[in-house]
Amino acid sequence: MRSRLLALGVLLLPVCFMVALGTGNAQAAGYRYWSFWESDGGAWTYATQGPATARPADGTVTGFRFSVSEDSGDAARPRRTPDFAAVCGDTPGREGRKRIAVVVDSGTAADAPTGEQPPALRAECALLGEDATAAEALAAVAKPLRYNSEALLCAISGYPATGCGEQVTDTSTDTDRARATPSAATDDTATADTATADGTSGGGGPAVGLLGGAAAVLALVVAGRRQARRRRE
């Protein structure tokens, strides 16, 4: 009896964990939004401040990329190498002013909202006061901008026409896409772990149930071993 229970536990546990992990991946979600990047030459770095507070120095390149991503770790970078000279080389410097190269990458058709096509990638040189922010540099070269009530950047040069930080499920159609609150979109890792209509959890309810079943199998194995020990005594 004990050997059968142990064999059952060994067989079922890996299956439970594999199915649980697969279920979690199938429910992966991201957000469709404009990410903000900075560079002093050579490579893009995900900005640690928002464009409204960041004050890039003269000679800096800033980038904005529209895409769907789960968090800053997998966010898509602008597809143009940050080259200040290539963007601002024809703009002479001026006393008391600074030059900021601004790259705007509207992303691919796969990331675009239904019915919209992303504009072509563009790069412009903004000549601003020394205390200007990255948001002011963007506004100088890529109006109109659209923000929501929480100051989240929603659209650059009118793209996209609607929406702001939508949550997008891991599917190929827009029919399964649900709106996230604007405040959630400001946090790169924000996802809601709420109950759904079928009683599962938005944070992976089916996986939790499977793990619970695995725990039940372990309990059965332990009980069988105890029963066998008592019979020997």
BELRAJO-V26553 format. One record per residue. N is the residue number from 1. RES is the residue in one letter. NEAR is the number of other ideal C-beta (glycine too) atoms within 10 Angstrom. Layout:
((N & RES & NEAR) (N & RES & NEAR))
This chain:
((1 & M & 10) (2 & R & 14) (3 & S & 9) (4 & R & 10) (5 & L & 18) (6 & L & 13) (7 & A & 11) (8 & L & 14) (9 & G & 17) (10 & V & 11) (11 & L & 10) (12 & L & 18) (13 & L & 17) (14 & P & 10) (15 & V & 12) (16 & C & 19) (17 & F & 14) (18 & M & 11) (19 & V & 16) (20 & A & 18) (21 & L & 13) (22 & G & 12) (23 & T & 17) (24 & G & 14) (25 & N & 10) (26 & A & 12) (27 & Q & 17) (28 & A & 11) (29 & A & 18) (30 & G & 21) (31 & Y & 25) (32 & R & 22) (33 & Y & 26) (34 & W & 24) (35 & S & 23) (36 & F & 22) (37 & W & 22) (38 & E & 19) (39 & S & 22) (40 & D & 13) (41 & G & 13) (42 & G & 10) (43 & A & 10) (44 & W & 21) (45 & T & 13) (46 & Y & 16) (47 & A & 20) (48 & T & 10) (49 & Q & 12) (50 & G & 15) (51 & P & 22) (52 & A & 15) (53 & T & 11) (54 & A & 17) (55 & R & 17) (56 & P & 24) (57 & A & 9) (58 & D & 14) (59 & G & 15) (60 & T & 22) (61 & V & 28) (62 & T & 26) (63 & G & 25) (64 & F & 21) (65 & R & 25) (66 & F & 25) (67 & S & 23) (68 & V & 22) (69 & S & 18) (70 & E & 16) (71 & D & 14) (72 & S & 12) (73 & G & 9) (74 & D & 11) (75 & A & 20) (76 & A & 16) (77 & R & 19) (78 & P & 23) (79 & R & 13) (80 & R & 19) (81 & T & 14) (82 & P & 24) (83 & D & 16) (84 & F & 18) (85 & A & 11) (86 & A & 14) (87 & V & 22) (88 & C & 23) (89 & G & 12) (90 & D & 8) (91 & T & 14) (92 & P & 9) (93 & G & 11) (94 & R & 9) (95 & E & 5) (96 & G & 6) (97 & R & 15) (98 & K & 20) (99 & R & 21) (100 & I & 28) (101 & A & 28) (102 & V & 25) (103 & V & 24) (104 & V & 24) (105 & D & 25) (106 & S & 23) (107 & G & 22) (108 & T & 13) (109 & A & 8) (110 & A & 9) (111 & D & 19) (112 & A & 18) (113 & P & 18) (114 & T & 10) (115 & G & 9) (116 & E & 14) (117 & Q & 10) (118 & P & 18) (119 & P & 16) (120 & A & 8) (121 & L & 14) (122 & R & 16) (123 & A & 19) (124 & E & 17) (125 & C & 19) (126 & A & 24) (127 & L & 18) (128 & L & 19) (129 & G & 9) (130 & E & 11) (131 & D & 8) (132 & A & 18) (133 & T & 19) (134 & A & 27) (135 & A & 20) (136 & E & 16) (137 & A & 26) (138 & L & 25) (139 & A & 18) (140 & A & 16) (141 & V & 19) (142 & A & 20) (143 & K & 10) (144 & P & 10) (145 & L & 16) (146 & R & 17) (147 & Y & 14) (148 & N & 16) (149 & S & 8) (150 & E & 12) (151 & A & 12) (152 & L & 18) (153 & L & 23) (154 & C & 18) (155 & A & 20) (156 & I & 24) (157 & S & 15) (158 & G & 12) (159 & Y & 21) (160 & P & 23) (161 & A & 10) (162 & T & 11) (163 & G & 17) (164 & C & 23) (165 & G & 23) (166 & E & 20) (167 & Q & 19) (168 & V & 21) (169 & T & 15) (170 & D & 13) (171 & T & 11) (172 & S & 7) (173 & T & 8) (174 & D & 12) (175 & T & 8) (176 & D & 11) (177 & R & 18) (178 & A & 11) (179 & R & 13) (180 & A & 21) (181 & T & 13) (182 & P & 18) (183 & S & 13) (184 & A & 15) (185 & A & 21) (186 & T & 17) (187 & D & 11) (188 & D & 17) (189 & T & 10) (190 & A & 15) (191 & T & 18) (192 & A & 13) (193 & D & 9) (194 & T & 9) (195 & A & 11) (196 & T & 9) (197 & A & 5) (198 & D & 7) (199 & G & 8) (200 & T & 16) (201 & S & 16) (202 & G & 14) (203 & G & 14) (204 & G & 20) (205 & G & 18) (206 & P & 17) (207 & A & 21) (208 & V & 15) (209 & G & 16) (210 & L & 21) (211 & L & 16) (212 & G & 10) (213 & G & 16) (214 & A & 19) (215 & A & 12) (216 & A & 12) (217 & V & 17) (218 & L & 13) (219 & A & 11) (220 & L & 14) (221 & V & 20) (222 & V & 12) (223 & A & 11) (224 & G & 18) (225 & R & 14) (226 & R & 11) (227 & Q & 12) (228 & A & 13) (229 & R & 10) (230 & R & 8) (231 & R & 9) (232 & R & 5) (233 & E & 4))
